[in-house]
Amino acid sequence: MLGSNEQEFWLAIKPKEVSTYHWGLWSEQNSSESLMINPKTVLEALGVVALGGDEDWSLSNEGPFDVLTQRNNRGGIVKKVYIYSCDYQVFKIEYFNEDEQIVAVAELYKYKEVSKGCFVPSVIRIITHAQKGRKDSLTMTLKSVKPYKFDEKKQRIYFEPPKSKGFKHIYRIINDNFIEQVQ
């Protein structure tokens, strides 16, 4: 189970062999370059992109793509969003470190219309570029994508973190560091 709300994010994996619960506060995170399943990356891949802050955005064209480039207050590239010019769907999002090296890429495929004019990718591939040239990747396939109206009870269930009781390992993530918690 992967989720987040305005204050925190979580990832709970329950099979006995793995049994881990990861969580963190958004306010305690930096770029999260080292996280394979970075909740911010997943949310952006689903269309939840936060604009604002001290960053500047510019628009350019590269072949069949319109490219939105986000720069920090020092002019360094933070992120590039590649939008296919024909259908205006995001093809990929590249994330950069302070040295402007690509540290992660989210590739988005097989869009499905979930409501009139609203499309969501059903396949998300996240690739992280670790040190020493190693790449890790994760592919998520969404089988059922549809809009859902949440009543108050469902909002509590889906947008509040699950209880960590019963997990073999519990990790709090603070600035890319995994700190094991004692139950």
ChimeraX attribute file (.defattr): number of C-alpha atoms within 10 A of each C-alpha:
attribute: neighborCount
match mode: 1-to-1
recipient: residues
	/A:1	11
	/A:2	17
	/A:3	18
	/A:4	20
	/A:5	13
	/A:6	9
	/A:7	11
	/A:8	17
	/A:9	21
	/A:10	22
	/A:11	20
	/A:12	20
	/A:13	15
	/A:14	14
	/A:15	9
	/A:16	9
	/A:17	8
	/A:18	12
	/A:19	14
	/A:20	18
	/A:21	25
	/A:22	20
	/A:23	22
	/A:24	20
	/A:25	17
	/A:26	18
	/A:27	11
	/A:28	12
	/A:29	13
	/A:30	10
	/A:31	15
	/A:32	20
	/A:33	19
	/A:34	16
	/A:35	17
	/A:36	17
	/A:37	16
	/A:38	19
	/A:39	19
	/A:40	17
	/A:41	23
	/A:42	18
	/A:43	14
	/A:44	14
	/A:45	23
	/A:46	17
	/A:47	15
	/A:48	11
	/A:49	11
	/A:50	9
	/A:51	10
	/A:52	8
	/A:53	8
	/A:54	9
	/A:55	16
	/A:56	17
	/A:57	16
	/A:58	10
	/A:59	11
	/A:60	11
	/A:61	13
	/A:62	11
	/A:63	9
	/A:64	11
	/A:65	18
	/A:66	18
	/A:67	22
	/A:68	17
	/A:69	19
	/A:70	21
	/A:71	18
	/A:72	15
	/A:73	11
	/A:74	9
	/A:75	10
	/A:76	16
	/A:77	23
	/A:78	22
	/A:79	21
	/A:80	21
	/A:81	21
	/A:82	23
	/A:83	20
	/A:84	18
	/A:85	16
	/A:86	9
	/A:87	7
	/A:88	11
	/A:89	18
	/A:90	24
	/A:91	20
	/A:92	20
	/A:93	22
	/A:94	22
	/A:95	21
	/A:96	20
	/A:97	16
	/A:98	12
	/A:99	9
	/A:100	12
	/A:101	13
	/A:102	19
	/A:103	19
	/A:104	27
	/A:105	21
	/A:106	23
	/A:107	19
	/A:108	22
	/A:109	16
	/A:110	13
	/A:111	17
	/A:112	16
	/A:113	14
	/A:114	15
	/A:115	11
	/A:116	6
	/A:117	6
	/A:118	11
	/A:119	17
	/A:120	22
	/A:121	22
	/A:122	18
	/A:123	18
	/A:124	23
	/A:125	17
	/A:126	23
	/A:127	19
	/A:128	22
	/A:129	18
	/A:130	16
	/A:131	9
	/A:132	6
	/A:133	6
	/A:134	8
	/A:135	12
	/A:136	11
	/A:137	14
	/A:138	12
	/A:139	13
	/A:140	12
	/A:141	12
	/A:142	13
	/A:143	8
	/A:144	9
	/A:145	15
	/A:146	11
	/A:147	10
	/A:148	7
	/A:149	7
	/A:150	11
	/A:151	8
	/A:152	8
	/A:153	8
	/A:154	11
	/A:155	11
	/A:156	12
	/A:157	11
	/A:158	15
	/A:159	14
	/A:160	16
	/A:161	19
	/A:162	15
	/A:163	9
	/A:164	16
	/A:165	10
	/A:166	12
	/A:167	17
	/A:168	15
	/A:169	17
	/A:170	21
	/A:171	19
	/A:172	17
	/A:173	21
	/A:174	17
	/A:175	18
	/A:176	17
	/A:177	13
	/A:178	15
	/A:179	13
	/A:180	13
	/A:181	11
	/A:182	8
	/A:183	10
